[in-house]
């Protein structure tokens, strides 16, 4: 049977859209998004193997080295929800190109930095730039393809995520071995440089006005939202590192204050950064909540597995990568088919299947913690398959729930919540692992026997969260388009 998807599709029209656009070349658009997302994810995943070399070169302290990862994460978290709203006003292609340019500059700065301080500036710029890619990539798909055909495009974005996760550590390790740790950063700049020319030619615009202006954006509301997200993630990160110190609970209180200010702001200003109608209980908030919980559980699991096989199984860095590889390959290979299926089956069924599969994998990991590394590799494949079954259908559900004129800010909020869920999972589960290790008590799981009890217990916490996520997923829409 021939593929029913057209190779060229016109933009999805809305009554507010005043800017006419040429037809979008879908194949070229998806190719650009695949490369951009893969490089953006690779820029974060590759650092895990480069940190030791960076520390030796700069003779940096452990605290300074921790910021090599944290600086990227914080700037990414702050910028993600902002890009979507800015793109609603100024158009996807302009803002996407600006994000790529910022990422390119950040990669060059990080690669050539003479000191750890300058390197961290580069990492901040990398995070700010790369935040545009997943958020606006999803917006580009939503604006280029009509409901019922978007799942395949969202799946391509998921394929880029899996490819970046899978290729980042081994590729960066290989390049660093040959030419030094700086070249993976410079290589990332070289990979995205052609996109500065290509992306503006193939991405949709999507402006609602032919004369966009910063006056159309509630910058105060955007700063309040971005600050709340950034400080919330900082509080979680600090709590994991130093416990409930003044820096962690103080940042948490400041995040709550900014979130409260944001809630008041959007109800009192004429052009709110986020329409209050988006934040009432309904399909959009349900999808955001499920995405937050799903990423909490997925990233928590993926961070526990390498610690488990390194500390309990005694495997080296190379073997740890091999244990994680099947999961990343599953995400890369199966995200696109899952997205296409979500167009046919609807998000509720596929997300429910993915969460249930993740629950089964986590329960197996909890029981087999400390067991065969080969078994753990098989379970990580199931974890990757679960993520592929969840991610594309959820983005499809968000795109269907948000009015077209607010697609950018809606998808930006979703991507920000998805990322924040991962950071929250990492912090909470790291705390649980540390507490259970310190206690020296036996495993909560009656089926677990042997070493690795703290890991088994942390995985049981993930299982409890997954039960809640599965229950909430039953409220997702059954279809993303009207039944014919």
N, C-alpha and C positions, 0 to 999 in steps of 0.2 A: 504494500500500500504506500502511495507517495506521501511525503510529508505535507500536511495541509498548511503549514506556516508560510506566509509570504516572505520573500526576501526583502521587500520594500513595503513599509507601512507608513501611512500618514500620521501626524500627531493626533492625539485624542483631543477633541475639541471641547471647550467649555464656554459658557456664555460670557465669562469675564475675560477670556483671553483675547487681547487686542493685537497681538503680534503674529502675523502669518509666517509660517515656516515651510521650507521645502520638505518633501517626504524624507523620512529617516531611513538610511540604509542599515537595516537591523543587523545583518551579519557583521558588518564592519564595526558597528556600535558595540556589539557583544564582544568582539575581539579586543577592542580597546579597553573595555571594562575588565575583561579577564586578566590582561597584562597589568593594568593599573592596580587592581585589587591584590593580585599575587605579589607584586613588588611592595605594596604598602604593608601587607602582613609579613612578608619576608624581612622587611626592615626591623620588625620587632622580634620575630622568632630567631633571627640570626645572632642577636646580641647575646643569647644565652651561652653560646660557645665562645664568644669573643671577650667576655668580661674579664677572665683571668689575664689575657694578653694586654688588654687596656690597662688593667691595674698595675701590671709589671712595668709597662712603658711610662706611665705617669707617676709611678710609686704612690698611688692613691690609697687612702684609707678605706676600710670596708664600708664606712658610712658614705663616703663619696662615690664608691663604686655602685652602691645600691641605687643612687640617683641616676645612674646610666639607664636603668630600666624604669624607675619611677618618673623621671622627667618626661619621658615619652608618654607614659600612661596618663599622667595628669593633664598634659596639654591636649592629648587626644580626647579625653573625657570632657574637658571644658568646651572644646571646639565642635564636637560632633553635633549637638543639638542646634548650635548657632548657624552652621552652614546651610541647613535645610531652609530656615526662614529667609536667610539672605538670598538663596537661590530662587525662592518664590518671587522675590522682587526683581533681582538683577539677572535672572536666567541661569539655567544649569551650566551652560557651556562656559560662561565667563567665570563663575565661581569655581567650577571644577578645574579649569586651567590655572586659576590663581592658587588653588590648593596644590596642584602638581608643581608649580613654580616654587612655592614655599618649601615643599618637600625636597626638591632638587637642591635648593640653596642650603637647607639644613643638612643634607647628606654630604655635600661638599665641605661645609664647615666642620661637621663631625669627623670626616675623614682626614682633614688637613690640620685640625686643631693642635696648637702647640702645648696646651695645658688642659687639665681635666675640666676647668671652668669653661673654657671655650667649647670643649667637646659637649658639655651639658647644654650649652646654648644651641648647638647643632641638633642635639636630641630633642629639645623643646620644639624647634622649628620642624623637625621631621614629624613629630606628633601632631603639630598644628596642621601641617600640610596633608598628612596621610588621613586625617579625620574626614577630609572632604570626599575621599574615594568611596568607602562603602555607603555612606549616607547619600551622596549625590548619584552614585551608580544605581542605587535602587530607585531614586527619583527619575533618573533618565529612562529606566525600564518602564516605570509607571506612566510616564508621559509619552512614550513611544509606542507602547502596545496596549490594546484594549483589554478590559477584564475578560478572562477566559484564555488569554494567550500570554499572560505575564509570567506565569510560573516558570517557564523554560528560561526566560531572561534572568529571573531571580536565582535560578539554579546555576546559571553561569557565574554569577557573583559568588555563590557558595563554592563553586569549583575553584575560583581564584583564591578563596580563603584556604581551602584544603591544600592547594598547590603551594601557597606561601608557607604554610605550616610544615609541609613535608620537605620542601627544598631548602628552607632557611638554614637550619643548623648544619646539614652536611655540606651544602654549597659554600656557606661562609667558612666552615672549617677547612675545606679544600683550598679555597682562594687564600685564606690567611696563612695556610701552611706554605703555599708557593710564594706569595708576595707580601705577606704581613697583614695585620688586622685592619689597617686603614682601607685596603682595597675593596672589601665588601661594601663599605659605605660609598666609596667613589663609584663602584660598579652599579649600585642602586641608582645613583644620579644618572649614569650613562643609560640605564635601562628606561628611565622615564623621560629623558630628554626628547625623544621623538614624539611623545604624546603631547608635548606643548604645541606642536604643529598639527598633529592629526586630530586630537580631541575636539578642538573648536569646529572642525569641519564635519564631524559626524554626530556630536551630541545634540539633542534637542535644546531649544532655548527655554520655552515655558514661561516667559514673563507674562504677567497680567496687564502690564502697562507698557506702551511704547516709550514712555519717558520716566524710567525708574529713578528713584531718589532715596537717599538715606532717611529722609523724613518719613518715608513709608514704613520704616522699621522701628519698633519700640526698642531702642538700644538699651535703655535702663532695664527693661524686662529681660532682655537677652543677657546682660551682665549679671543680673540676679540669678537667673537660671544656671548660667555657666559657672558662676561662683559657687552655687549650692552643690552642683555636681562635683566640681573639682575639690572643694573642701571636704565633701562627704567621702570621696575616694581617698584623699589624703588622711582623713581621720582613721579610716579602716586600715590603711597601710601602716600608719604609725602605731595603731593599737596592736597590730601583728608584730611589729618590730620591738616596741618598748612597753607594751601593756597599756593600762589606763593611766598614762601620764598626762600632765596638763596639756601637752601639745596635741594629744589624740582626742581627749574629751572636749578640749577647747575648740578644736577644729570642727568636731561634731556639732557642738552647740551653735557655732557660727554658721554651719551649713543649714541647720534647722531654721535659724533666724532669716537667712537669705531665702530659703524656700517659702517661709511665711510671707516675706516681703513680696516675693514673686506672685504668690496666690492673691495678695491684695492688689498688686499692680495690674494684673490682667483684667480685673473686674472694674477698674476705675479709669483706665485710659481708653481713648477712642479707638486706637489701633493697637490692640494688645499683641505682644510677641507670639503668644499662643491663644487662639480663640477659646474662651472658657467652655464652649460647647464640646470641644474635644476632650475635656477633662472630667466629664460626667460619666457615670457608669454606663458602659456599653461595649460594643465589639472592639473599639480601638483600645480602651484601657484594659480590656481582658487580654488582648493580644500582647500588649506591653508587659502586663504582669506575668503572663506565661513565658514570654521571652526572657524576662529578668530571672525567673526561677530556673528555666532551662539552662541558661548560661551559668548561673550559680552552681548548678549540679555538674554540668559538663566540664567547666574549667577547674572546678574543685577536684573532680576525678582525675583529669589529665595532669594536674600538678601533684597529686598524691602518688600516682603510679611511678614516675621516675624516682621519687624519694624512696618508695617502697622497694623497688628492685635494686636500688643502689645501696641502701642501708641494711635491708634484710637479706636480699639475695646476693649481695656483694658484687654486683655487675659494674663494669667500667662504663665510661661515658659512651663509647661506641656501641656497646650492647644495649644501654638504656635507649639510645636513639632507635635501635632496631626494634625494641619492644613497642615504642610509640609509633613507628612508621606505618603499620597496618591501619591505624585509626586515621591518620592524615590522608593516606591513599583512599580510604573509603569515602572521606568527605569530598576529595577532589573528583573521584570517579562517579559518585552516586548523587551529588547535589543536583545536577542538571536533570536526570531522570525523575528525581523526587519532585522537583519544581514542576515538571511537565505533568506528573500524576496529580499534583495539587490542583491543576486546572480542571481535571476530570473528576476527581474524587472529593475535592473541597479540602480546606485546611483542617477541619475538626478531626476527621478520620486519620489523616497522615500524622498530625501532631500527636494524637493519642497513641498511635502505634509507635512513634519514635520515643515518646516518654516512657511507654511501657517497656520497650526494648532497653532503654537506658537503665530503668529500674532493675530489670533482670540482670544486666551486666554489672551494675553496682552491687547487687546482692551476691552475685557470683564472686566478685572481687573481694567483698568482705569475708566470704567464707574461705576463699583460696589465698588470702593474703599471706605472703611468705612461701607460697608454693611454687610450682614450675613456672619459669619465665616464658616457656612456650605457651602455656595455658593463658598467662596474662597477655601475651601478644594477641591471641585469639579474642580475648575479651576487649582489648583496645580497638580491634576491628569493629566489634559490635557497638562500641561507644561512638566511633566515627560514623557508622551506618545510622545510628540513632540521631546524631546531630544533623546529618544530611536530610533525614526525614522530618526534622523539626524546622530548620532554618528557613528554607525557601517557602514552604507553606505558610509560616507565620508572617513573613514579609508580604506575601500575597494577601493574607487576611488584613494586614494593616493598610495596604494600598487600596483595598476594596472598601475599607471602613472610613477612609479620610476623603473629604471633598477634594476635587482636583486642584482647586485654588490654594489648598493648604497641604498639598502632598509633600512639599519639601520639609516644612516644619514637623508634620506628623511622622514622616519616616526618619527625620533627624532625632526626634524624641525617642522613637523606638530603638534606633541604633544606639543612642546614648544609654538607654535603660539596659539594653542587651550587654553592652560593654561594662556598665556599672554592676550588673549582676555577676559577671565574671570576677571583677575585683572584690566584690563582697564575699563571694564563695571562697576565693583564695584566702582572704583574711580570716573569715570565720573558721574555716576548716583547718587552717594553720594553727589557730588558737586551740581548737579542740584537740588536734594532734599533740601539741605541746603539753596541754593539761593531762591528757591520758598517758603520755610518756612519763611525765613526772609522777603520776600516781602509782605506776607500776602494777596496777590491778589487772585482773584477767579480762578477756574480751567480753563485751556485751552480747556478742553473737554466739549462741550456744552451739552452732555448727562449726565454729572456727576452733582450730586446735593447733598450737605451736606458736612460732614467732610471729611478730607483726600485729599483735593485739591492738596497739594504738591506731594503726592504719585501718584495721577492721572496724573499729568503733567510729572513726571519722567517716568511713564509707556508709555506715548505718545512719548517720546524721543526714547524709545526702539522700539516702533511701526515703527517709521521712519527708524531706522537702519534695521529693519526686511524687510521693503520694498526693500531696497537696496540689502540685502542678497538674497531675492527671485529672484530679477532680475539677480544677479550674478550667482545664482545656475543654471540658464538655460544654462550656458556654461559648466556645468559638463558633463562628458561622459555619453551617454545613456546606455552603457554596460561596464562591466569590463572584458569581454572576447568576442572573435569573435562569432557572431551569427552562429548557426549550420545550 
